[in-house]
Amino acid sequence: MEIPEINKDRLLHDLNAVSRIGLGEGGSVTRLVFSVHELRSRQLLVHLMNLAGLDVRVDAAGNVFGRLPAGRDAPAVLAGSHLDSVVQGGRYDGPVGVIGALEAVRTIKESGLRLPVPLESVCFVGEESSRFGFATLGSSLLAGDVTMDDFANAVDAGGTRLEDVLSSFGIYRENLASLKRDPKTIKAYFELHIEQGPVLEFKKKKIGVVTAIAAPSRFRVVFRGQADHSGTTPMEMRKDALVAAGYLITYIDEVCREYASADKGRVVGTVGAIKVEPGVINAIPGRAELQVDVRSITASSKRKVAGRIKQRARQIARERGMKVELLTIREEEPVALHPRLISLIRTTCEERAVPFEVMPSGAGHDAMQMAKITPTGMIFIPSVNGVSHNPTEWTDPEDICLGTQLLVETLIRAAHAEI
């Protein structure tokens, strides 16, 4: 079978077109979920799918599907990622997988190659947690792995609740299950993504074959002390909520370093956002809120570390005579990817003599949700200096093209394979 070759110029042109949406200072990109910029990026994708002659569908949450039908009705092979970004992020995290999947599907369509199953290029909404603290929204809804109760503590910086945003789209508790896709309609899912880490570049490998995906525990910690005058309140009489938060931040770093080795689960922990009230220089902080992200490829290690952090938060509050609230945002389990799809990706690399690394993913992806309802595989391409979620995020265009070409071949293999 002759394998069709992608149109490299078209792939990079469309990727750059997406990159210009939400472009900011220093080359940064900001496309928060459900923002005008993020909506515009999905509108551009719909336009490109229509130009490619795909059957386009947008579900109630905003997930976009471009379908290449087959000669018979059969479970489809899907490929995709996301277009939303972090605040002042890079141009490749997510869009490489979306535009790469589109290029793969339209390349196969243009070749005239007839496959036994349909193909679908997919864009999921809300993969990033930057706006609401809730990640992989669109794929979670598609997989049916979410309830409205899970949105209880998902609020953006302006006080807008995720549940209210979804309600404005007509998504309510009573019809949430209708967004779930029947697993019988999906044969497999693939995601092409930048590594977002230094391993491939360090080992001089062109491709990462992903075996498993680490998962986060995300929660808010709210210390409630006493706001007082900064000049008249003696140190021994203070209930400074920010000082309490500072002690917890230091502890999070310490306990995660304790569990950082491979044999202890490679746990990482981050306090990515802090809110302080009243937030003025001449008042003792009476309220301090932390958003905590703990991740590991080992479920037991993640649970143990998150439990120790929460226990320490309660202890700090008791010692300093204040109250603390612990509010869950998202609790997920690490996911192993499908052995058959891992084998398909490896075989594709071996036949092209492409050097690859078999590796886990420390970052979360939509693939972790899709793996709950269908066999799932991931292809990594290198990130220069391992940088991501940053305006300097960069992947060599030739690596993007190589990853996309391998995706074409892997989709064709998966379409014919018994999985």
C-alpha positions as a Markdown table, in Angstrom:
| # | Residue | x | y | z |
|---|---|---|---|---|
| 1 | Met | 0.0 | 0.0 | 0.0 |
| 2 | Glu | 1.4 | 3.4 | -1.0 |
| 3 | Ile | 1.3 | 5.8 | 1.9 |
| 4 | Pro | 0.2 | 9.4 | 1.0 |
| 5 | Glu | 2.5 | 12.2 | 1.9 |
| 6 | Ile | 1.3 | 15.3 | 3.8 |
| 7 | Asn | 1.3 | 18.8 | 2.4 |
| 8 | Lys | 4.0 | 20.3 | 4.7 |
| 9 | Asp | 3.4 | 23.9 | 3.5 |
| 10 | Arg | -0.3 | 23.7 | 4.1 |
| 11 | Leu | 0.1 | 22.1 | 7.5 |
| 12 | Leu | 2.5 | 24.9 | 8.7 |
| 13 | His | 0.4 | 27.6 | 7.1 |
| 14 | Asp | -2.7 | 26.5 | 9.0 |
| 15 | Leu | -0.8 | 26.1 | 12.2 |
| 16 | Asn | 0.5 | 29.6 | 11.9 |
| 17 | Ala | -2.9 | 30.9 | 11.2 |
| 18 | Val | -4.2 | 29.5 | 14.4 |
| 19 | Ser | -1.2 | 30.8 | 16.3 |
| 20 | Arg | -2.0 | 34.4 | 15.3 |
| 21 | Ile | -5.4 | 34.2 | 17.2 |
| 22 | Gly | -4.9 | 35.5 | 20.7 |
| 23 | Leu | -1.3 | 36.6 | 19.9 |
| 24 | Gly | 0.1 | 39.0 | 22.6 |
| 25 | Glu | 3.2 | 40.6 | 23.9 |
| 26 | Gly | 6.5 | 38.8 | 23.2 |
| 27 | Gly | 4.8 | 36.2 | 20.9 |
| 28 | Ser | 2.7 | 34.8 | 23.7 |
| 29 | Val | -0.7 | 33.3 | 22.9 |
| 30 | Thr | -3.8 | 33.5 | 25.2 |
| 31 | Arg | -6.9 | 31.7 | 24.2 |
| 32 | Leu | -8.8 | 30.9 | 27.4 |
| 33 | Val | -11.7 | 28.4 | 27.0 |
| 34 | Phe | -15.0 | 30.1 | 25.9 |
| 35 | Ser | -13.2 | 33.4 | 25.3 |
| 36 | Val | -13.6 | 35.3 | 22.0 |
| 37 | His | -10.2 | 34.3 | 20.9 |
| 38 | Glu | -10.8 | 30.6 | 21.6 |
| 39 | Leu | -14.1 | 30.7 | 19.8 |
| 40 | Arg | -12.5 | 32.3 | 16.8 |
| 41 | Ser | -9.9 | 29.5 | 16.7 |
| 42 | Arg | -12.6 | 26.9 | 16.6 |
| 43 | Gln | -14.5 | 28.9 | 13.9 |
| 44 | Leu | -11.3 | 28.8 | 11.8 |
| 45 | Leu | -11.0 | 25.1 | 12.3 |
| 46 | Val | -14.6 | 24.6 | 11.1 |
| 47 | His | -13.8 | 26.6 | 8.0 |
| 48 | Leu | -10.7 | 24.5 | 7.3 |
| 49 | Met | -12.7 | 21.3 | 7.8 |
| 50 | Asn | -15.3 | 22.5 | 5.4 |
| 51 | Leu | -12.7 | 23.5 | 2.8 |
| 52 | Ala | -11.3 | 19.9 | 3.1 |
| 53 | Gly | -14.7 | 18.5 | 2.3 |
| 54 | Leu | -15.2 | 16.8 | 5.7 |
| 55 | Asp | -18.6 | 16.3 | 7.4 |
| 56 | Val | -18.4 | 18.9 | 10.2 |
| 57 | Arg | -20.3 | 18.6 | 13.5 |
| 58 | Val | -20.1 | 20.7 | 16.6 |
| 59 | Asp | -21.6 | 19.3 | 19.8 |
| 60 | Ala | -23.4 | 21.2 | 22.6 |
| 61 | Ala | -20.2 | 21.8 | 24.5 |
| 62 | Gly | -18.3 | 23.1 | 21.5 |
| 63 | Asn | -16.2 | 20.0 | 20.6 |
| 64 | Val | -15.6 | 20.0 | 16.8 |
| 65 | Phe | -15.5 | 16.9 | 14.6 |
| 66 | Gly | -14.5 | 16.7 | 11.0 |
| 67 | Arg | -15.5 | 13.2 | 9.6 |
| 68 | Leu | -14.2 | 11.4 | 6.6 |
| 69 | Pro | -16.9 | 8.7 | 6.0 |
| 70 | Ala | -16.1 | 5.1 | 4.9 |
| 71 | Gly | -17.9 | 2.8 | 2.6 |
| 72 | Arg | -19.8 | 1.3 | 5.5 |
| 73 | Asp | -21.0 | 2.4 | 8.9 |
| 74 | Ala | -18.3 | 1.4 | 11.4 |
| 75 | Pro | -16.6 | 2.6 | 14.6 |
| 76 | Ala | -14.4 | 5.6 | 13.6 |
| 77 | Val | -10.7 | 6.2 | 14.3 |
| 78 | Leu | -10.3 | 9.6 | 15.9 |
| 79 | Ala | -7.4 | 11.9 | 16.2 |
| 80 | Gly | -7.1 | 15.4 | 17.7 |
| 81 | Ser | -6.3 | 17.7 | 20.6 |
| 82 | His | -7.3 | 21.2 | 21.8 |
| 83 | Leu | -7.0 | 24.8 | 20.7 |
| 84 | Asp | -7.4 | 26.6 | 24.1 |
| 85 | Ser | -4.3 | 27.8 | 25.8 |
| 86 | Val | -2.9 | 28.9 | 29.1 |
| 87 | Val | -2.4 | 32.6 | 29.9 |
| 88 | Gln | 0.5 | 33.9 | 27.8 |
| 89 | Gly | 1.4 | 30.5 | 26.6 |
| 90 | Gly | 3.0 | 29.1 | 23.4 |
| 91 | Arg | 1.8 | 28.4 | 19.9 |
| 92 | Tyr | 2.1 | 24.6 | 19.8 |
| 93 | Asp | 0.6 | 23.1 | 22.9 |
| 94 | Gly | -2.7 | 21.7 | 21.5 |
| 95 | Pro | -2.8 | 23.2 | 18.0 |
| 96 | Val | -0.1 | 20.8 | 16.7 |
| 97 | Gly | -2.5 | 17.9 | 17.5 |
| 98 | Val | -5.6 | 19.6 | 16.1 |
| 99 | Ile | -4.1 | 20.8 | 12.8 |
| 100 | Gly | -1.9 | 17.7 | 12.6 |
| 101 | Ala | -5.0 | 15.5 | 12.8 |
| 102 | Leu | -6.8 | 17.7 | 10.2 |
| 103 | Glu | -3.8 | 17.4 | 7.8 |
| 104 | Ala | -3.7 | 13.7 | 8.3 |
| 105 | Val | -7.3 | 13.1 | 7.6 |
| 106 | Arg | -7.5 | 15.5 | 4.6 |
| 107 | Thr | -4.2 | 13.9 | 3.2 |
| 108 | Ile | -5.9 | 10.5 | 3.3 |
| 109 | Lys | -9.0 | 11.9 | 1.7 |
| 110 | Glu | -7.1 | 13.6 | -1.1 |
| 111 | Ser | -5.2 | 10.4 | -1.8 |
| 112 | Gly | -8.4 | 8.6 | -2.7 |
| 113 | Leu | -7.3 | 5.8 | -0.3 |
| 114 | Arg | -10.4 | 3.9 | 0.8 |
| 115 | Leu | -10.4 | 2.8 | 4.4 |
| 116 | Pro | -12.7 | 0.2 | 6.1 |
| 117 | Val | -13.7 | 2.7 | 8.9 |
| 118 | Pro | -14.4 | 6.4 | 9.1 |
| 119 | Leu | -11.8 | 8.9 | 10.3 |
| 120 | Glu | -12.5 | 11.9 | 12.4 |
| 121 | Ser | -10.4 | 15.0 | 13.2 |
| 122 | Val | -11.3 | 16.3 | 16.6 |
| 123 | Cys | -10.9 | 19.5 | 18.6 |
| 124 | Phe | -11.9 | 19.3 | 22.3 |
| 125 | Val | -12.8 | 22.4 | 24.3 |
| 126 | Gly | -11.3 | 23.4 | 27.6 |
| 127 | Glu | -8.3 | 21.0 | 27.8 |
| 128 | Glu | -6.4 | 23.6 | 29.8 |
| 129 | Ser | -7.3 | 24.4 | 33.4 |
| 130 | Ser | -6.2 | 28.0 | 33.2 |
| 131 | Arg | -9.6 | 29.7 | 33.4 |
| 132 | Phe | -11.6 | 27.5 | 35.7 |
| 133 | Gly | -9.1 | 25.2 | 37.2 |
| 134 | Phe | -10.9 | 22.3 | 35.5 |
| 135 | Ala | -9.0 | 20.5 | 32.8 |
| 136 | Thr | -10.0 | 18.2 | 29.9 |
| 137 | Leu | -13.6 | 19.6 | 29.9 |
| 138 | Gly | -14.7 | 18.6 | 26.4 |
| 139 | Ser | -13.2 | 15.2 | 26.4 |
| 140 | Ser | -14.5 | 14.5 | 29.9 |
| 141 | Leu | -18.0 | 15.4 | 28.8 |
| 142 | Leu | -17.6 | 13.2 | 25.7 |
| 143 | Ala | -16.4 | 10.3 | 27.8 |
| 144 | Gly | -19.2 | 10.8 | 30.3 |
| 145 | Asp | -16.7 | 11.0 | 33.2 |
| 146 | Val | -18.1 | 14.1 | 34.8 |
| 147 | Thr | -21.1 | 15.3 | 36.8 |
| 148 | Met | -22.3 | 18.8 | 37.6 |
| 149 | Asp | -21.1 | 18.3 | 41.2 |
| 150 | Asp | -17.6 | 18.2 | 39.8 |
| 151 | Phe | -18.0 | 21.8 | 38.7 |
| 152 | Ala | -19.0 | 23.0 | 42.2 |
| 153 | Asn | -15.6 | 24.7 | 42.8 |
| 154 | Ala | -14.7 | 25.6 | 39.2 |
| 155 | Val | -14.7 | 29.4 | 39.2 |
| 156 | Asp | -12.7 | 31.8 | 37.1 |
| 157 | Ala | -10.8 | 34.9 | 38.3 |
| 158 | Gly | -13.8 | 37.1 | 37.7 |
| 159 | Gly | -16.1 | 34.9 | 39.8 |
| 160 | Thr | -17.8 | 33.3 | 36.8 |
| 161 | Arg | -18.8 | 29.7 | 37.6 |
| 162 | Leu | -18.2 | 27.0 | 35.0 |
| 163 | Glu | -21.6 | 25.5 | 35.7 |
| 164 | Asp | -23.2 | 28.8 | 34.8 |
| 165 | Val | -21.3 | 29.0 | 31.5 |
| 166 | Leu | -22.4 | 25.5 | 30.6 |
| 167 | Ser | -26.0 | 26.3 | 31.5 |
| 168 | Ser | -25.9 | 29.2 | 29.0 |
| 169 | Phe | -25.1 | 26.6 | 26.4 |
| 170 | Gly | -28.1 | 24.5 | 27.4 |
| 171 | Ile | -26.0 | 22.0 | 29.4 |
| 172 | Tyr | -27.8 | 21.2 | 32.7 |
| 173 | Arg | -27.7 | 18.4 | 35.2 |
| 174 | Glu | -30.6 | 16.6 | 33.6 |
| 175 | Asn | -29.1 | 16.5 | 30.1 |
| 176 | Leu | -25.4 | 16.2 | 30.9 |
| 177 | Ala | -25.3 | 12.5 | 30.0 |
| 178 | Ser | -26.6 | 13.3 | 26.5 |
| 179 | Leu | -23.1 | 14.7 | 25.6 |
| 180 | Lys | -21.5 | 11.3 | 26.2 |
| 181 | Arg | -20.5 | 9.5 | 23.0 |
| 182 | Asp | -21.4 | 5.8 | 22.6 |
| 183 | Pro | -18.0 | 4.0 | 22.9 |
| 184 | Lys | -19.3 | 1.6 | 20.2 |
| 185 | Thr | -18.9 | 4.4 | 17.6 |
| 186 | Ile | -15.2 | 4.8 | 18.3 |
| 187 | Lys | -12.5 | 2.2 | 17.3 |
| 188 | Ala | -9.5 | 4.2 | 18.6 |
| 189 | Tyr | -8.2 | 7.7 | 19.5 |
| 190 | Phe | -4.8 | 9.1 | 18.8 |
| 191 | Glu | -3.2 | 12.4 | 19.9 |
| 192 | Leu | -0.2 | 14.1 | 18.4 |
| 193 | His | 1.4 | 16.5 | 20.9 |
| 194 | Ile | 4.6 | 18.4 | 21.8 |
| 195 | Glu | 6.4 | 16.7 | 24.6 |
| 196 | Gln | 6.4 | 19.8 | 26.9 |
| 197 | Gly | 9.5 | 18.4 | 28.5 |
| 198 | Pro | 13.3 | 17.9 | 27.8 |
| 199 | Val | 13.6 | 14.1 | 27.4 |
| 200 | Leu | 13.4 | 13.7 | 23.6 |
| 201 | Glu | 15.8 | 16.5 | 22.9 |
| 202 | Phe | 18.2 | 15.3 | 25.6 |
| 203 | Lys | 18.1 | 11.7 | 24.2 |
| 204 | Lys | 18.2 | 12.9 | 20.6 |
| 205 | Lys | 15.0 | 11.1 | 19.7 |
| 206 | Lys | 12.5 | 12.4 | 17.2 |
| 207 | Ile | 9.4 | 10.7 | 18.5 |
| 208 | Gly | 8.0 | 9.8 | 21.9 |
| 209 | Val | 5.7 | 6.7 | 22.1 |
| 210 | Val | 3.6 | 7.4 | 25.2 |
| 211 | Thr | 2.8 | 4.5 | 27.5 |
| 212 | Ala | 0.9 | 6.3 | 30.3 |
| 213 | Ile | -0.4 | 9.7 | 31.4 |
| 214 | Ala | 0.0 | 11.2 | 34.8 |
| 215 | Ala | -3.1 | 12.7 | 36.4 |
| 216 | Pro | -3.7 | 15.6 | 38.8 |
| 217 | Ser | -5.4 | 16.1 | 42.1 |
| 218 | Arg | -6.5 | 19.8 | 42.0 |
| 219 | Phe | -7.9 | 21.6 | 45.0 |
| 220 | Arg | -8.3 | 25.0 | 46.6 |
| 221 | Val | -7.0 | 25.7 | 50.1 |
| 222 | Val | -8.6 | 28.8 | 51.8 |
| 223 | Phe | -7.1 | 30.1 | 55.0 |
| 224 | Arg | -9.4 | 32.5 | 57.0 |
| 225 | Gly | -7.6 | 34.5 | 59.6 |
| 226 | Gln | -8.3 | 38.1 | 60.7 |
| 227 | Ala | -7.8 | 41.2 | 58.7 |
| 228 | Asp | -6.3 | 43.9 | 60.9 |
| 229 | His | -4.2 | 47.1 | 60.8 |
| 230 | Ser | -0.6 | 46.4 | 59.8 |
| 231 | Gly | 0.8 | 49.0 | 62.1 |
| 232 | Thr | -1.2 | 48.6 | 65.3 |
| 233 | Thr | -1.5 | 44.8 | 65.6 |
| 234 | Pro | 1.3 | 43.1 | 67.5 |
| 235 | Met | 3.0 | 40.1 | 65.9 |
| 236 | Glu | 1.9 | 37.7 | 68.6 |
| 237 | Met | -1.8 | 38.7 | 68.2 |
| 238 | Arg | -2.0 | 38.3 | 64.4 |
| 239 | Lys | -3.9 | 35.8 | 62.4 |
| 240 | Asp | -2.2 | 36.3 | 59.1 |
| 241 | Ala | -3.8 | 34.1 | 56.4 |
| 242 | Leu | -1.0 | 34.7 | 53.9 |
| 243 | Val | 1.7 | 33.6 | 56.4 |
| 244 | Ala | -0.3 | 30.4 | 56.9 |
| 245 | Ala | -0.4 | 30.0 | 53.1 |
| 246 | Gly | 3.3 | 30.6 | 52.9 |
| 247 | Tyr | 4.1 | 27.8 | 55.3 |
| 248 | Leu | 1.9 | 25.4 | 53.3 |
| 249 | Ile | 3.5 | 26.4 | 50.0 |
| 250 | Thr | 6.9 | 25.5 | 51.5 |
| 251 | Tyr | 5.6 | 22.2 | 52.7 |
| 252 | Ile | 4.2 | 21.3 | 49.3 |
| 253 | Asp | 7.6 | 21.8 | 47.8 |
| 254 | Glu | 9.2 | 19.7 | 50.5 |
| 255 | Val | 6.8 | 16.7 | 50.4 |
| 256 | Cys | 6.8 | 16.6 | 46.6 |
| 257 | Arg | 10.6 | 16.5 | 46.5 |
| 258 | Glu | 10.4 | 13.6 | 49.0 |
| 259 | Tyr | 8.3 | 11.7 | 46.4 |
| 260 | Ala | 10.1 | 12.9 | 43.3 |
| 261 | Ser | 12.0 | 9.8 | 42.4 |
| 262 | Ala | 10.8 | 7.2 | 40.0 |
| 263 | Asp | 10.3 | 4.5 | 42.6 |
| 264 | Lys | 8.0 | 6.9 | 44.6 |
| 265 | Gly | 5.9 | 7.9 | 41.6 |
| 266 | Arg | 7.6 | 11.1 | 40.3 |
| 267 | Val | 5.2 | 13.3 | 42.2 |
| 268 | Val | 5.2 | 17.0 | 41.3 |
| 269 | Gly | 3.3 | 19.7 | 43.1 |
| 270 | Thr | 2.5 | 23.3 | 42.2 |
| 271 | Val | 0.7 | 26.3 | 43.7 |
| 272 | Gly | -0.2 | 28.1 | 40.5 |
| 273 | Ala | -2.5 | 30.8 | 41.8 |
| 274 | Ile | -2.9 | 32.8 | 45.0 |
| 275 | Lys | -5.7 | 35.2 | 46.0 |
| 276 | Val | -5.2 | 37.5 | 49.1 |
| 277 | Glu | -7.8 | 39.7 | 50.8 |
| 278 | Pro | -8.0 | 42.6 | 51.4 |
| 279 | Gly | -4.8 | 42.8 | 49.3 |
| 280 | Val | -3.5 | 46.2 | 50.4 |
| 281 | Ile | -0.1 | 47.0 | 51.9 |
| 282 | Asn | -1.4 | 48.4 | 55.2 |
| 283 | Ala | -3.7 | 45.5 | 56.1 |
| 284 | Ile | -2.9 | 42.1 | 57.5 |
| 285 | Pro | -4.3 | 39.5 | 55.0 |
| 286 | Gly | -7.5 | 38.0 | 56.5 |
| 287 | Arg | -8.1 | 35.5 | 53.7 |
| 288 | Ala | -5.6 | 33.6 | 51.5 |
| 289 | Glu | -6.6 | 31.1 | 48.8 |
| 290 | Leu | -4.2 | 28.7 | 47.1 |
| 291 | Gln | -4.9 | 26.6 | 44.0 |
| 292 | Val | -2.9 | 23.4 | 44.3 |
| 293 | Asp | -2.0 | 20.9 | 41.6 |
| 294 | Val | -0.5 | 17.6 | 42.6 |
| 295 | Arg | 0.4 | 15.0 | 39.8 |
| 296 | Ser | 1.9 | 11.6 | 39.5 |
| 297 | Ile | 2.0 | 8.6 | 37.2 |
| 298 | Thr | 1.2 | 6.5 | 40.3 |
| 299 | Ala | -2.3 | 6.8 | 41.9 |
| 300 | Ser | -1.2 | 5.7 | 45.4 |
| 301 | Ser | 1.7 | 8.2 | 45.5 |
| 302 | Lys | -0.6 | 11.0 | 44.3 |
| 303 | Arg | -3.2 | 10.3 | 46.9 |
| 304 | Lys | -0.6 | 10.0 | 49.7 |
| 305 | Val | 1.0 | 13.3 | 48.9 |
| 306 | Ala | -2.3 | 15.2 | 48.4 |
| 307 | Gly | -3.5 | 13.7 | 51.7 |
| 308 | Arg | -0.4 | 14.9 | 53.5 |
| 309 | Ile | -0.8 | 18.4 | 52.1 |
| 310 | Lys | -4.4 | 18.6 | 53.3 |
| 311 | Gln | -3.4 | 17.3 | 56.7 |
| 312 | Arg | -0.6 | 19.9 | 57.0 |
| 313 | Ala | -3.1 | 22.7 | 56.0 |
| 314 | Arg | -5.4 | 21.7 | 58.8 |
| 315 | Gln | -2.5 | 21.6 | 61.3 |
| 316 | Ile | -1.2 | 25.0 | 60.2 |
| 317 | Ala | -4.7 | 26.5 | 60.7 |
| 318 | Arg | -5.0 | 25.0 | 64.2 |
| 319 | Glu | -1.6 | 26.2 | 65.2 |
| 320 | Arg | -2.3 | 29.8 | 64.1 |
| 321 | Gly | -5.9 | 29.9 | 65.4 |
| 322 | Met | -7.7 | 30.2 | 62.1 |
| 323 | Lys | -10.0 | 28.3 | 59.8 |
| 324 | Val | -9.2 | 26.4 | 56.6 |
| 325 | Glu | -11.4 | 25.1 | 53.8 |
| 326 | Leu | -10.3 | 22.4 | 51.4 |
| 327 | Leu | -12.3 | 22.4 | 48.2 |
| 328 | Thr | -11.8 | 19.8 | 45.5 |
| 329 | Ile | -11.6 | 21.0 | 41.9 |
| 330 | Arg | -10.7 | 17.8 | 40.1 |
| 331 | Glu | -9.6 | 14.4 | 41.1 |
| 332 | Glu | -8.2 | 12.1 | 38.3 |
| 333 | Glu | -6.4 | 8.8 | 38.1 |
| 334 | Pro | -3.3 | 8.1 | 36.0 |
| 335 | Val | -4.1 | 6.3 | 32.8 |
| 336 | Ala | -2.2 | 3.5 | 30.9 |
| 337 | Leu | -2.5 | 3.8 | 27.1 |
| 338 | His | -3.5 | 0.8 | 24.9 |
| 339 | Pro | -0.7 | -1.8 | 24.3 |
| 340 | Arg | -1.9 | -2.5 | 20.7 |
| 341 | Leu | -1.8 | 1.2 | 19.8 |
| 342 | Ile | 1.6 | 1.6 | 21.4 |
| 343 | Ser | 2.7 | -1.3 | 19.2 |
| 344 | Leu | 1.3 | 0.3 | 16.1 |
| 345 | Ile | 3.1 | 3.6 | 16.7 |
| 346 | Arg | 6.4 | 1.7 | 17.4 |
| 347 | Thr | 6.0 | -0.3 | 14.2 |
| 348 | Thr | 5.5 | 2.9 | 12.2 |
| 349 | Cys | 8.6 | 4.5 | 13.6 |
| 350 | Glu | 10.7 | 1.3 | 13.1 |
| 351 | Glu | 9.7 | 0.9 | 9.5 |
| 352 | Arg | 10.7 | 4.5 | 8.8 |
| 353 | Ala | 13.8 | 4.2 | 10.9 |
| 354 | Val | 12.8 | 7.1 | 13.1 |
| 355 | Pro | 14.5 | 7.1 | 16.5 |
| 356 | Phe | 11.9 | 7.0 | 19.3 |
| 357 | Glu | 11.7 | 6.8 | 23.0 |
| 358 | Val | 9.1 | 4.8 | 24.9 |
| 359 | Met | 8.0 | 7.1 | 27.8 |
| 360 | Pro | 5.2 | 8.3 | 30.1 |
| 361 | Ser | 3.6 | 11.7 | 29.9 |
| 362 | Gly | 4.0 | 14.0 | 33.0 |
| 363 | Ala | 1.4 | 16.4 | 31.6 |
| 364 | Gly | -2.3 | 15.6 | 31.3 |
| 365 | His | -4.1 | 15.4 | 27.9 |
| 366 | Asp | -7.5 | 14.8 | 26.4 |
| 367 | Ala | -6.1 | 11.3 | 25.7 |
| 368 | Met | -6.5 | 10.4 | 29.4 |
| 369 | Gln | -10.2 | 10.9 | 29.1 |
| 370 | Met | -10.6 | 9.2 | 25.8 |
| 371 | Ala | -8.7 | 6.2 | 27.2 |
| 372 | Lys | -11.7 | 5.6 | 29.5 |
| 373 | Ile | -14.0 | 4.7 | 26.6 |
| 374 | Thr | -11.7 | 3.6 | 23.7 |
| 375 | Pro | -8.2 | 2.3 | 22.9 |
| 376 | Thr | -5.9 | 5.4 | 23.0 |
| 377 | Gly | -2.4 | 6.2 | 21.8 |
| 378 | Met | -0.2 | 9.3 | 21.9 |
| 379 | Ile | 2.7 | 10.5 | 19.7 |
| 380 | Phe | 5.1 | 13.1 | 21.2 |
| 381 | Ile | 7.5 | 15.3 | 19.2 |
| 382 | Pro | 10.3 | 17.3 | 20.8 |
| 383 | Ser | 10.1 | 20.6 | 22.6 |
| 384 | Val | 13.2 | 22.8 | 22.3 |
| 385 | Asn | 14.8 | 23.2 | 25.8 |
| 386 | Gly | 11.7 | 21.3 | 27.2 |
| 387 | Val | 9.9 | 24.7 | 27.4 |
| 388 | Ser | 6.0 | 24.8 | 27.3 |
| 389 | His | 3.2 | 27.0 | 28.7 |
| 390 | Asn | 5.6 | 29.9 | 27.8 |
| 391 | Pro | 5.9 | 32.3 | 24.8 |
| 392 | Thr | 9.3 | 30.7 | 24.0 |
| 393 | Glu | 7.7 | 27.3 | 23.4 |
| 394 | Trp | 9.1 | 26.0 | 20.2 |
| 395 | Thr | 9.1 | 22.8 | 18.1 |
| 396 | Asp | 11.1 | 22.5 | 14.9 |
| 397 | Pro | 8.7 | 22.6 | 11.9 |
| 398 | Glu | 10.4 | 19.5 | 10.5 |
| 399 | Asp | 9.5 | 17.6 | 13.7 |
| 400 | Ile | 5.9 | 18.8 | 13.4 |
| 401 | Cys | 5.8 | 17.5 | 9.8 |
| 402 | Leu | 7.4 | 14.2 | 10.8 |
| 403 | Gly | 5.0 | 13.7 | 13.6 |
| 404 | Thr | 2.0 | 14.4 | 11.4 |
| 405 | Gln | 3.3 | 12.0 | 8.7 |
| 406 | Leu | 3.7 | 9.3 | 11.3 |
| 407 | Leu | 0.1 | 10.1 | 12.4 |
| 408 | Val | -1.1 | 9.5 | 8.8 |
| 409 | Glu | 0.5 | 6.1 | 8.7 |
| 410 | Thr | -0.7 | 5.1 | 12.2 |
| 411 | Leu | -4.3 | 6.1 | 11.4 |
| 412 | Ile | -4.2 | 3.9 | 8.3 |
| 413 | Arg | -2.7 | 1.0 | 10.3 |
| 414 | Ala | -5.3 | 1.4 | 13.0 |
| 415 | Ala | -8.1 | 1.5 | 10.4 |
| 416 | His | -7.2 | -1.9 | 9.2 |
| 417 | Ala | -6.0 | -3.5 | 12.5 |
| 418 | Glu | -7.8 | -5.7 | 14.9 |
| 419 | Ile | -7.8 | -3.7 | 18.2 |
